[in-house]
Amino acid sequence: IYQHFEWQKMKRIIFDTNTYWLLDIDMERLKVVEKIKISSSLIVYGFKLIRDELRDVPKSIKIQDKSLRIDLLNLYDSITEEHVLKFDKNTPKIAENYYKAYREFGGSKSKDNILNDFMIVSAASINNLDVVVSNDEKSMLSHNALRAYSLINSVINRRTPEFISYNKFKNLLRGESDEFL
């Protein structure tokens, strides 16, 4: 599923919504966040749709007496800082075309269940981001979705970002050693 990834030059990255959940429960969360913030080789971008999905987490869900919703939003704000992708009028059009191609390729998810994923990839493609970090193998990273991104982006002359898992992202942050630099 994941393409070969070179960690040599500055990388412009976006986390799928599920990545914030994974980071939130990661035992190495503080190290990961600190490495992101001090890194000169990557910028993590936000997108209003992702923040809205995090905002939709019910206020009543608590982890260790803390609101999960507030924690996720603070985490998002901390990592993305002022790097937020602007909404482009073409974002929904491209996402819609991804969906049409996805269905043509045999994808079975309903539009309601997958369109936000396609909007994130569309925003990443329009803004020429390098990487999407996601563990969503059943929708965003399904074979049919990846084929749809490739097809539509070739038609509109946009580069498809690379897709890596959260664990691969963490390993790249670590560099060659098992410790964070």
N, C-alpha and C positions, 0 to 999 in steps of 0.2 A: 504493500500500500504506500509506503513512504519512499519518496525519491531520495537519491543520494544528496547529501548536504555538505557544503563546504563552509567552514566557519573561519574565513580568512579576512573578509572585509566587513565593513559596517553592515549590519543586518537590520532591516526594518520589519518588525514582527507584530502580529496581532494574535491575541489569545481568544480562542472560542470560549463561550460562556462556561462550558464544563471545565475548562482549565483553571478558572478561578476557584471552583469548588475543590478541585484536586490540590491546588496550592494551599487553600485554606486549611485542609486537614493534614497537610504534609508535615511530618516531624521536623523537617529541615526548612520549614517555611521562612524563618528569619534569615537564614543563610542565603536562600534563593532570592528573596526580596532585596537583600543588601547587595548581592552580586549584580542583580539587574540594575539597581540604582547607581552603582559605581562603575559599571561596565562602559567602556568607550567604544565597544564593538557592537552594541545593539541598542535599539530604541523599541520599546513596546508601545504600540498605539492602542487607543481606545476607540470605541464607536458607540454612538448613542443607543443603538439597538441592544448592544451587549449590556450597557449600564441599565437600560430599562428591564431587561430580563433578570438582572440581579436584583433590581428594585422590586420585582414581582415576587421575590421570596417572601413568604408570610412572616410578618413581624413576630408571630408567636413561637417560631422555631428558635430554640436556644441551644447553644453548645457551651457547656461549663458556665451557665448563668449569663452568657453573653448572647445578644441578638445576632443570629447568623446573617440576617439581612444587612445589618449595620456593618458587621465585620467584612462581608464580601464587598460592600460598597467602598469601605475604607481601603481595603486591599486594592481594588480596582483603581481608585484615585491615587493611591501611593505609587503604583507601578506605572500608570500611564502619565501621571503628572499633567502637563499641558499638551501632551501629544494625542490629540483626538482627531480622527478623520472627519472631515466635513461630509455631510450628506450631499451626494451628487444626484441630479435628476435622472441620470442614466442607471443608477444603482438598481432600482426596482425593475427596470426594463431588462437589464442583463440577468438579474436573478430569475425573472420570468422565462427568459430564453434558456437558462440553465435547466429550469424545471421541465420545459418542453422537451429538451434533448434528453434529460434524465428519464422521462417517461418513454420516449422513443427507444431508448436503450434497454428498457425493461424495468426501470425503477418502479417500486410499488408504494412508496410512502406518499401520503396525501400532501397536497400543497400546504395545508395548515401545519403539518408536522415537519416540513423540511424547508419552507421558504426562508425562515430566518437564517438558517445555515447558508443558503444560497446568497442572501443579502450580505452576509459577512464576507464570503468569498468574492462577491462582486465588488464590494468596497475595497477589499485588499487588491484585487486586480486593477481596478480603476486608478488606485493610488500607487500602483507599482510596488507593493510590499513584497518582501522576499519570502516570508514564511508565515504560515498559519499553524499555530500550535493547538492540536485538538486530539482527543481520544475517542471521538464520535464516529466509530467505524461502521455503525449501522445506517447512518444517514450522510453526514458531511463527507466522510471518507469512504463511502461505499464505492465499489468498482464503477457502477453506473454514474454516480455523481462525478467522480474523477474524470471519466470519459466526457461527460457533459461540459465540465470546466474547460478541458483541453479543446474540445470542438468549438465552443462558442468564443473562447478567448482567441483562438486562431482566426476566426472569422472577423472579429473586431480588432485584431492586431494588438492584443494585450498579452502580457506574459502571465502565465498561471503561476501563483506562488507555490513554493514547496510546502508539503505538509509533513509535520513531524509530531510525534507523541510528546506528552508532558515529560515522560522519563527520558526520552532522547534529548529534549531541551535541557533537562537537568544535567545529563551527562556532558552535553556540549558546554554548559556553564562551568563544569568541573575541569574541563581541559583533559589532559592526559592522566592526571592523578585522580585518586578517589576523594580528594578533599577539594573544597572550593578554594579558588585562588584569592 
